[in-house]
Amino acid sequence: MLAIFASAAAETTETGLFHNGWVLIIMVLLSTYIFLKFCSWAKKFQLSGSVKKWVFIITGIGVVFFNILYSQGNALIKETGDWSGATTALLASLAWVIFFAFVLMTETKSE
């Protein structure tokens, strides 16, 4: 998914830096490292159990919402070739993943 940005995915010829396998592997490894660092940083915070419970519930609803949003984005690509709907769905879901990971990794306050 990371390779779709700045890769000119709509082009028919596979040229450019983001079509290089080594660059894609490095991007995945770097993203994984940054995500793990983010999760270890999030462990320093505390949230109440009820806040975490509500975020989990909203995440369940969000899974359905993001799937519908991405489906509409794919339909827009097929109809007009416009990638904005799918890109918006992807960026919104990635933002929610980061938020959910933060909430998941925080310590639960004892009440």
C-alpha positions in Angstrom: 0.0 0.0 0.0 2.9 2.3 0.7 4.1 1.9 -2.9 1.0 3.5 -4.4 2.0 7.0 -3.4 4.4 8.8 -5.7 4.6 5.7 -7.9 2.5 6.9 -10.8 0.5 3.7 -10.5 -1.8 4.9 -13.3 1.1 4.7 -15.8 1.3 1.7 -18.1 5.1 1.5 -18.0 6.7 0.3 -14.8 9.5 2.8 -14.4 10.7 4.9 -11.5 12.1 4.5 -8.1 9.0 2.9 -6.5 9.0 0.0 -8.9 12.3 -1.1 -7.6 11.9 -4.2 -5.3 14.7 -3.1 -3.0 13.2 0.3 -2.4 9.8 -1.3 -1.5 11.5 -3.7 0.9 13.4 -0.8 2.6 10.1 1.2 2.8 8.3 -1.7 4.5 11.2 -2.3 7.0 11.4 1.5 7.7 7.6 1.7 8.2 7.6 -1.3 10.5 10.5 0.2 12.6 8.7 3.6 12.9 5.4 1.8 13.9 7.2 -0.2 16.6 8.9 2.9 17.9 5.5 4.6 18.0 3.9 1.7 19.9 6.7 1.7 22.5 6.2 5.5 22.9 2.5 4.9 23.4 3.1 2.5 26.3 4.1 5.5 28.4 0.6 6.9 28.5 -2.5 5.8 30.4 -6.2 5.7 29.4 -9.2 4.6 31.3 -10.8 1.2 30.5 -14.0 2.8 29.4 -12.3 5.1 26.8 -10.4 2.1 25.5 -13.7 0.1 25.3 -15.4 2.8 23.3 -12.5 3.1 20.9 -12.7 -0.7 20.3 -16.4 -0.4 19.6 -15.9 2.5 17.2 -13.2 0.6 15.5 -15.6 -2.3 14.8 -18.0 0.2 13.2 -15.1 1.9 11.4 -14.1 -1.4 9.7 -17.5 -1.5 8.0 -17.3 2.2 7.2 -13.8 2.1 5.7 -14.7 -0.9 3.6 -17.7 0.9 2.2 -15.7 4.0 1.6 -12.9 2.1 -0.2 -15.5 0.2 -2.3 -16.9 3.5 -3.4 -13.4 4.8 -4.2 -12.7 1.7 -6.3 -16.0 2.2 -8.2 -14.9 5.8 -8.9 -11.6 4.5 -10.3 -13.5 2.1 -12.6 -15.9 4.8 -13.8 -13.7 7.9 -14.2 -10.2 6.9 -13.4 -10.1 9.3 -10.5 -8.0 7.9 -7.6 -9.1 10.6 -5.0 -11.9 8.5 -3.4 -9.7 5.4 -2.9 -6.8 7.6 -1.7 -9.0 9.3 0.8 -10.3 6.0 2.1 -6.7 4.7 2.4 -5.4 7.7 4.3 -8.4 7.8 6.6 -8.0 4.2 7.5 -4.3 4.5 8.0 -4.9 7.5 10.4 -7.5 5.4 12.3 -5.0 2.5 12.5 -2.4 4.8 14.1 -5.0 6.1 16.6 -6.2 2.6 17.3 -2.6 1.4 17.9 -2.0 4.2 20.3 -5.1 3.4 22.3 -4.3 -0.3 22.2 -0.8 0.2 23.4 -1.5 2.6 26.2 -1.7 1.2 29.8 -5.1 0.9 31.4 -5.6 3.1 34.4 -6.6 1.3 37.6 -9.9 2.6 38.8 
